[in-house]
Amino acid sequence: MEQKLNMDWIAALLLCFLIGVFGAHHFFAGNIQKGVTMLLITILAGWIFGLGVLITAIWAIYDLIMIICGKFTKADGQVITMYV
């Protein structure tokens, strides 16, 4: 039996790596509240305090590690794994 790459995993990985500070990977996974939180922290705290991007960058790196390890979940609780 041949293992196939999960396209959701690839999409989440790329979104997190490229524009993770804006919460794009959470929007993709259906975690709208987390996505909005990351977006607001990046935009509002970034402008006001200058720390918003740093905070969300650390959060995005954590999420990236979770995606790579296969522990990142969608809103419905389904884990996004590398292989289908």
BELWOQUI-V703323 format. One record per residue. N is the residue number from 0. RES is the residue in one small letter. SS is DSSP state (A for helix, B for strand, O for the rest). Layout:
N_RES_SS + N_RES_SS
This chain:
0_m_O + 1_e_O + 2_q_O + 3_k_O + 4_l_B + 5_n_O + 6_m_A + 7_d_A + 8_w_A + 9_i_A + 10_a_A + 11_a_A + 12_l_A + 13_l_A + 14_l_A + 15_c_A + 16_f_A + 17_l_A + 18_i_A + 19_g_A + 20_v_A + 21_f_A + 22_g_O + 23_a_A + 24_h_A + 25_h_A + 26_f_A + 27_f_A + 28_a_A + 29_g_O + 30_n_O + 31_i_A + 32_q_A + 33_k_A + 34_g_A + 35_v_A + 36_t_A + 37_m_A + 38_l_A + 39_l_A + 40_i_A + 41_t_A + 42_i_A + 43_l_A + 44_a_A + 45_g_A + 46_w_A + 47_i_A + 48_f_O + 49_g_O + 50_l_O + 51_g_A + 52_v_A + 53_l_A + 54_i_A + 55_t_A + 56_a_A + 57_i_A + 58_w_A + 59_a_A + 60_i_A + 61_y_A + 62_d_A + 63_l_A + 64_i_A + 65_m_A + 66_i_A + 67_i_A + 68_c_A + 69_g_O + 70_k_O + 71_f_B + 72_t_B + 73_k_O + 74_a_O + 75_d_O + 76_g_O + 77_q_O + 78_v_B + 79_i_B + 80_t_O + 81_m_O + 82_y_B + 83_v_O
